[in-house]
Amino acid sequence: MTKLSVNINKIALIRNARGGNLPDVLKVALDCERFGAEGITVHPRPDERHIRFKDLTDLKPLLKTEFNIEGYPSKFFIDKVISVKPAQVTLVPDPPGAITSSAGWDTIKNESFLKDVIAEFKKNGIRTSVFIDTDLQNIRNAIKTGTDRIELYTEKYAHDYYINKEEAIKPYMQAANCAFELGLGINAGHDLNLDNLSYFAKNIKGLLEVSIGHALVCDALYLGLENTIQLYLRQLKS
């Protein structure tokens, strides 16, 4: 079964907008778990505009599900993740000022860099995943980096789903089949929502985890957090 990891960045963004501790990021993370989330994801940025690096340290001892930390592997990020020791680290190639993730890794060009970074995380018992597009050459080369999993970048699928969902899913099915045959675990994330999630999950072989934040938090404004998490879980398990 595919696990739902809830990205709580947008909760932290609201907190930071006014200072103080409202909403309480730690409480929301624990509530997400209580409401059925099977993991918590955070993506700290260098400017800490939403999740702060202190949040990582505060969250780790409280969480009962898998903790996934996303980010660009700068030395500071690597050192912080190793000190926290989450279940999983997801490596993204974002430049420091990026608003959100917008591309996957070129695993051919960055093979040596990723291999060194991933070796450091694995030495510390942290499962690794690399954020990646559907390019089959990049997926085949990902195995050379030593990563445990890939995370398929699903923005294009989410956009094209409303145009032609059968065509939108094809490159992702091919990518997943390629990764599965190589023995790579498969995660996915970016712009997945209540409209497109079920179709994606049903068609992607070996899908282990999806991380969803922006759409889920937006839905929760109307539907409530507990109900929203249950609705997303239902999409994965239907």
Backbone hydrogen bonds in HBPLUS format (Angstrom, degrees):
<---DONOR---> <-ACCEPTOR-->    atom                        ^
c    i                          cat <-CA-CA->   ^        H-A-AA   ^      H-
h    n   atom  resd res      DA  || num        DHA   H-A  angle D-A-AA Bond
n    s   type  num  typ     dist DA aas  dist angle  dist       angle   num
A0003-LYS N   A0208-LEU O   2.84 MM 205  6.11 173.6  1.84 137.2 136.0     1
A0210-VAL N   A0003-LYS O   2.93 MM 207  6.34 156.3  1.99 167.3 172.5     2
A0038-GLU N   A0004-LEU O   2.85 MM  34  5.35 143.3  1.98 153.7 163.2     3
A0005-SER N   A0210-VAL O   2.84 MM 205  6.04 173.6  1.85 167.5 166.6     4
A0212-ILE N   A0005-SER O   3.00 MM 207  6.49 150.4  2.09 162.4 171.5     5
A0006-VAL N   A0039-GLY O   2.95 MM  33  6.24 151.4  2.04 143.4 134.4     6
A0041-THR N   A0006-VAL O   2.89 MM  35  5.69 170.7  1.90 126.7 128.6     7
A0007-ASN N   A0212-ILE O   2.92 MM 205  5.47 167.0  1.93 118.6 123.0     8
A0008-ILE N   A0041-THR O   3.13 MM  33  6.50 151.1  2.22 177.0 168.2     9
A0011-ILE N   A0008-ILE O   3.14 MM   3  5.30 129.7  2.40 101.8 114.8    10
A0012-ALA N   A0008-ILE O   3.25 MM   4  6.65 157.4  2.30 152.5 158.0    11
A0013-LEU N   A0009-ASN O   2.89 MM   4  6.23 145.0  2.02 146.5 157.8    12
A0014-ILE N   A0010-LYS O   3.17 MM   4  6.38 153.8  2.24 140.8 145.2    13
A0015-ARG N   A0011-ILE O   3.12 MM   4  6.44 160.3  2.16 146.4 152.0    14
A0016-ASN N   A0012-ALA O   2.88 MM   4  6.10 163.1  1.91 152.6 156.5    15
A0017-ALA N   A0013-LEU O   3.13 MM   4  6.25 132.3  2.37 137.7 149.3    16
A0017-ALA N   A0014-ILE O   3.19 MM   3  5.20 134.3  2.41  96.2 108.6    17
A0018-ARG N   A0015-ARG O   3.40 MM   3  6.13 152.7  2.48 115.2 120.0    18
A0028-VAL N   A0024-ASP O   2.95 MM   4  6.23 162.4  1.99 157.7 163.2    19
A0029-ALA N   A0025-VAL O   2.98 MM   4  6.16 159.3  2.02 148.0 153.3    20
A0030-LEU N   A0026-LEU O   3.06 MM   4  6.34 161.3  2.10 149.4 154.0    21
A0031-ASP N   A0027-LYS O   2.81 MM   4  6.04 151.8  1.89 148.8 157.6    22
A0032-CYS N   A0028-VAL O   2.82 MM   4  6.06 155.2  1.88 150.7 157.2    23
A0033-GLU N   A0029-ALA O   3.13 MM   4  6.49 157.0  2.19 146.2 151.5    24
A0034-ARG N   A0030-LEU O   2.92 MM   4  6.18 158.6  1.96 145.2 151.7    25
A0035-PHE N   A0031-ASP O   2.78 MM   4  5.99 142.4  1.92 150.4 160.7    26
A0037-ALA N   A0032-CYS O   2.90 MM   5  5.42 158.0  1.95 151.9 144.7    27
A0036-GLY N   A0033-GLU O   3.03 MM   3  5.23 159.8  2.08 106.5 112.7    28
A0040-ILE N   A0066-GLU O   2.90 MM  26  6.37 156.5  1.96 163.9 170.4    29
A0068-ASN N   A0040-ILE O   2.88 MM  28  6.14 168.8  1.89 161.0 162.3    30
A0042-VAL N   A0068-ASN O   3.02 MM  26  6.53 149.1  2.12 161.1 170.6    31
A0070-GLU N   A0042-VAL O   2.80 MM  28  6.10 170.8  1.81 162.6 165.9    32
A0048-GLU N   A0045-ARG O   2.90 MM   3  5.10 159.8  1.94 113.7 120.4    33
A0055-ASP N   A0052-ARG O   2.90 MM   3  5.22 131.3  2.14 103.4 116.7    34
A0056-LEU N   A0053-PHE O   3.19 MM   3  5.41 133.6  2.41  99.6 110.6    35
A0058-ASP N   A0054-LYS O   3.04 MM   4  6.35 155.3  2.10 151.0 158.7    36
A0059-LEU N   A0055-ASP O   2.80 MM   4  5.88 153.6  1.86 151.2 157.4    37
A0060-LYS N   A0056-LEU O   3.17 MM   4  6.19 166.8  2.19 151.7 154.2    38
A0062-LEU N   A0059-LEU O   2.92 MM   3  5.43 142.5  2.07 119.0 130.6    39
A0063-LEU N   A0059-LEU O   3.17 MM   4  6.23 147.1  2.29 163.5 172.3    40
A0087-ALA N   A0067-PHE O   3.09 MM  20  5.40 123.2  2.43 131.1 146.8    41
A0088-GLN N   A0067-PHE O   3.18 MM  21  6.45 161.5  2.22 159.9 158.0    42
A0069-ILE N   A0088-GLN O   3.05 MM  19  6.50 158.8  2.09 152.3 153.2    43
A0090-THR N   A0069-ILE O   2.89 MM  21  6.14 157.4  1.95 136.1 143.1    44
A0071-GLY N   A0090-THR O   3.03 MM  19  6.54 141.3  2.19 166.2 173.5    45
A0092-VAL N   A0071-GLY O   3.12 MM  21  5.37 163.8  2.15 116.9 120.8    46
A0074-SER N   A0072-TYR O   2.78 MM   2  5.88 136.9  1.97 112.0  98.2    47
A0078-ILE N   A0074-SER O   2.88 MM   4  6.11 169.7  1.89 159.3 162.0    48
A0079-ASP N   A0075-LYS O   2.94 MM   4  6.10 171.1  1.94 154.8 157.0    49
A0080-LYS N   A0076-PHE O   2.98 MM   4  6.14 157.7  2.03 148.0 154.4    50
A0081-VAL N   A0077-PHE O   2.90 MM   4  6.09 168.5  1.92 159.5 162.1    51
A0082-ILE N   A0078-ILE O   2.99 MM   4  6.15 165.3  2.01 154.2 158.4    52
A0083-SER N   A0079-ASP O   3.06 MM   4  6.23 147.1  2.17 140.0 148.8    53
A0084-VAL N   A0080-LYS O   3.04 MM   4  6.31 141.4  2.19 144.2 154.7    54
A0084-VAL N   A0081-VAL O   3.10 MM   3  5.09 124.1  2.43  94.4 108.8    55
A0085-LYS N   A0081-VAL O   2.75 MM   4  5.84 159.8  1.79 159.0 164.7    56
A0127-ARG N   A0087-ALA O   3.11 MM  40  6.08 147.9  2.21 145.9 143.0    57
A0089-VAL N   A0127-ARG O   2.86 MM  38  6.32 152.8  1.94 162.9 170.4    58
A0129-SER N   A0089-VAL O   2.95 MM  40  6.26 141.0  2.10 158.3 159.7    59
A0091-LEU N   A0129-SER O   2.80 MM  38  6.24 158.2  1.85 163.9 162.9    60
A0131-PHE N   A0091-LEU O   2.99 MM  40  6.01 174.4  1.99 164.6 162.7    61
A0098-ALA N   A0095-PRO O   3.17 MM   3  5.62 170.6  2.18 125.5 126.6    62
A0105-TRP N   A0131-PHE O   2.90 MM  26  6.19 163.7  1.92 148.8 147.0    63
A0110-ASN N   A0106-ASP O   3.01 MM   4  6.05 156.6  2.06 149.3 156.8    64
A0111-GLU N   A0108-ILE O   3.48 MM   3  5.14 170.0  2.49 101.7 102.1    65
A0114-LEU N   A0110-ASN O   2.89 MM   4  6.01 175.4  1.89 166.7 168.1    66
A0115-LYS N   A0111-GLU O   2.87 MM   4  5.96 156.5  1.92 150.5 157.8    67
A0116-ASP N   A0112-SER O   3.12 MM   4  6.35 159.5  2.17 149.5 153.4    68
A0117-VAL N   A0113-PHE O   3.08 MM   4  6.34 166.5  2.10 153.7 157.5    69
A0118-ILE N   A0114-LEU O   2.81 MM   4  5.85 169.7  1.82 155.0 158.5    70
A0119-ALA N   A0115-LYS O   3.02 MM   4  6.04 155.4  2.08 141.0 148.0    71
A0120-GLU N   A0116-ASP O   3.21 MM   4  6.45 149.6  2.31 141.9 149.1    72
A0121-PHE N   A0117-VAL O   3.15 MM   4  6.57 156.9  2.21 150.7 156.3    73
A0122-LYS N   A0118-ILE O   2.87 MM   4  6.08 169.7  1.88 158.9 162.0    74
A0123-LYS N   A0119-ALA O   2.93 MM   4  5.97 147.4  2.04 140.6 149.2    75
A0124-ASN N   A0121-PHE O   2.94 MM   3  5.19 137.3  2.13 101.6 114.2    76
A0126-ILE N   A0121-PHE O   3.10 MM   5  5.31 164.5  2.13 136.8 136.9    77
A0125-GLY N   A0122-LYS O   3.00 MM   3  4.93 162.0  2.03 108.5 109.0    78
A0148-ASP N   A0128-THR O   3.23 MM  20  5.36 133.0  2.47 119.1 131.2    79
A0149-ARG N   A0128-THR O   2.98 MM  21  6.25 142.8  2.12 145.1 155.1    80
A0130-VAL N   A0149-ARG O   3.14 MM  19  6.59 146.0  2.26 129.2 133.9    81
A0151-GLU N   A0130-VAL O   2.79 MM  21  5.77 158.5  1.84 135.6 134.2    82
A0132-ILE N   A0151-GLU O   2.87 MM  19  5.92 163.2  1.89 156.9 155.3    83
A0153-TYR N   A0132-ILE O   2.92 MM  21  5.73 154.2  1.99 153.6 153.7    84
A0139-ILE N   A0135-ASP O   3.12 MM   4  6.44 151.4  2.20 147.4 156.1    85
A0140-ARG N   A0136-LEU O   2.84 MM   4  6.04 164.2  1.87 150.9 154.9    86
A0141-ASN N   A0137-GLN O   2.96 MM   4  6.10 152.5  2.04 143.2 151.0    87
A0142-ALA N   A0138-ASN O   2.96 MM   4  6.04 125.5  2.27 133.2 146.8    88
A0142-ALA N   A0139-ILE O   3.10 MM   3  5.00 134.3  2.32  93.7 106.6    89
A0144-LYS N   A0141-ASN O   2.94 MM   3  5.44 142.9  2.07 111.3 121.4    90
A0145-THR N   A0142-ALA O   2.99 MM   3  5.38 150.0  2.08 109.3 118.3    91
A0146-GLY N   A0143-ILE O   3.34 MM   3  5.64 155.3  2.40 104.3 111.1    92
A0185-GLY N   A0148-ASP O   3.03 MM  37  6.21 174.7  2.04 146.3 145.3    93
A0150-ILE N   A0185-GLY O   2.95 MM  35  6.31 151.6  2.03 152.0 154.4    94
A0187-ASN N   A0150-ILE O   2.80 MM  37  6.01 160.3  1.83 160.0 164.6    95
A0152-LEU N   A0187-ASN O   2.87 MM  35  6.19 160.7  1.91 138.1 131.9    96
A0189-GLY N   A0152-LEU O   3.10 MM  37  6.42 154.7  2.17 174.0 167.0    97
A0154-THR N   A0189-GLY O   3.26 MM  35  5.67 170.0  2.27 125.6 128.6    98
A0158-ALA N   A0154-THR O   2.97 MM   4  6.17 165.4  1.99 155.8 159.6    99
A0159-HIS N   A0155-GLU O   3.00 MM   4  6.26 153.3  2.07 148.2 155.2   100
A0160-ASP N   A0156-LYS O   2.88 MM   4  6.02 172.0  1.88 156.4 158.7   101
A0161-TYR N   A0157-TYR O   2.81 MM   4  5.70 133.2  2.03 149.4 160.1   102
A0163-ILE N   A0160-ASP O   2.92 MM   3  5.09 148.2  2.02 106.7 117.0   103
A0164-ASN N   A0160-ASP O   2.92 MM   4  6.12 169.0  1.93 177.5 174.6   104
A0168-ALA N   A0164-ASN O   2.91 MM   4  6.08 155.4  1.98 152.4 160.6   105
A0169-ILE N   A0165-LYS O   3.10 MM   4  6.13 148.0  2.21 143.0 147.7   106
A0172-TYR N   A0169-ILE O   3.05 MM   3  5.34 124.1  2.37 107.2 122.1   107
A0173-MET N   A0169-ILE O   2.93 MM   4  6.19 149.0  2.03 157.6 167.7   108
A0173-MET N   A0170-LYS O   3.13 MM   3  5.15 120.8  2.50  97.8 112.4   109
A0174-GLN N   A0170-LYS O   3.02 MM   4  6.30 163.7  2.05 159.0 162.9   110
A0175-ALA N   A0171-PRO O   2.94 MM   4  6.04 154.8  2.00 136.6 144.0   111
A0176-ALA N   A0172-TYR O   2.89 MM   4  5.97 160.8  1.92 142.8 148.2   112
A0177-ASN N   A0173-MET O   2.91 MM   4  6.06 160.4  1.95 148.6 154.1   113
A0178-CYS N   A0174-GLN O   3.00 MM   4  6.17 156.8  2.06 145.6 151.8   114
A0179-ALA N   A0175-ALA O   2.95 MM   4  6.22 164.8  1.97 151.9 155.7   115
A0180-PHE N   A0176-ALA O   2.80 MM   4  5.93 162.1  1.84 152.5 157.9   116
A0181-GLU N   A0177-ASN O   3.01 MM   4  6.15 159.3  2.05 146.1 151.0   117
A0182-LEU N   A0178-CYS O   3.14 MM   4  6.39 139.3  2.31 140.7 151.7   118
A0182-LEU N   A0179-ALA O   3.10 MM   3  5.07 125.9  2.41  93.8 108.2   119
A0184-LEU N   A0179-ALA O   2.94 MM   5  5.15 157.2  1.99 155.1 149.1   120
A0183-GLY N   A0180-PHE O   3.04 MM   3  5.10 150.4  2.13 100.7 110.1   121
A0208-LEU N   A0186-ILE O   2.73 MM  22  5.63 167.6  1.74 165.1 169.6   122
A0188-ALA N   A0209-GLU O   2.91 MM  21  6.44 132.7  2.14 146.8 160.9   123
A0211-SER N   A0188-ALA O   3.10 MM  23  6.66 150.2  2.19 156.2 165.4   124
A0197-LEU N   A0193-ASN O   2.97 MM   4  5.52 144.3  2.09 159.9 163.6   125
A0200-PHE N   A0196-ASN O   3.25 MM   4  6.35 156.9  2.31 145.3 151.9   126
A0201-ALA N   A0197-LEU O   2.89 MM   4  6.12 171.9  1.90 163.7 164.9   127
A0202-LYS N   A0198-SER O   3.00 MM   4  6.13 155.7  2.06 151.0 157.3   128
A0203-ASN N   A0200-PHE O   3.14 MM   3  5.41 137.3  2.33 103.4 114.9   129
A0204-ILE N   A0200-PHE O   3.14 MM   4  6.18 121.8  2.49 150.6 164.9   130
A0217-VAL N   A0213-GLY O   2.87 MM   4  6.01 163.9  1.90 164.5 168.3   131
A0218-CYS N   A0214-HIS O   3.00 MM   4  6.21 159.3  2.04 150.7 157.0   132
A0219-ASP N   A0215-ALA O   2.90 MM   4  6.13 160.7  1.94 150.1 155.1   133
A0220-ALA N   A0216-LEU O   2.94 MM   4  6.13 148.2  2.04 142.0 151.3   134
A0221-LEU N   A0218-CYS O   3.20 MM   3  5.44 140.4  2.37 101.1 111.4   135
A0222-TYR N   A0219-ASP O   3.06 MM   3  5.58 140.8  2.21 111.2 120.9   136
A0223-LEU N   A0219-ASP O   2.83 MM   4  5.94 165.2  1.86 156.9 161.9   137
A0224-GLY N   A0220-ALA O   2.87 MM   4  4.40 146.6  1.98 117.8 122.4   138
A0228-THR N   A0224-GLY O   2.97 MM   4  6.02 156.9  2.03 149.3 156.6   139
A0229-ILE N   A0225-LEU O   3.00 MM   4  6.19 167.0  2.02 155.7 157.9   140
A0230-GLN N   A0226-GLU O   3.13 MM   4  6.35 160.6  2.17 149.2 154.6   141
A0231-LEU N   A0227-ASN O   2.94 MM   4  6.20 147.2  2.05 144.7 154.1   142
A0232-TYR N   A0228-THR O   2.97 MM   4  6.31 154.7  2.04 153.3 159.6   143
A0233-LEU N   A0229-ILE O   2.95 MM   4  6.18 161.2  1.99 150.8 156.2   144
A0234-ARG N   A0230-GLN O   2.95 MM   4  6.09 148.2  2.05 140.9 149.6   145
A0235-GLN N   A0231-LEU O   3.12 MM   4  6.43 145.3  2.24 140.0 148.3   146
A0235-GLN N   A0232-TYR O   3.12 MM   3  5.10 120.2  2.49  93.7 108.2   147
A0236-LEU N   A0232-TYR O   3.20 MM   4  6.57 146.6  2.32 145.2 153.6   148
A0237-LYS N   A0233-LEU O   3.04 MM   4  6.21 137.6  2.22 143.4 155.1   149
A0238-SER N   A0234-ARG O   2.91 MM   4  5.69 117.4  2.31 144.5 154.6   150
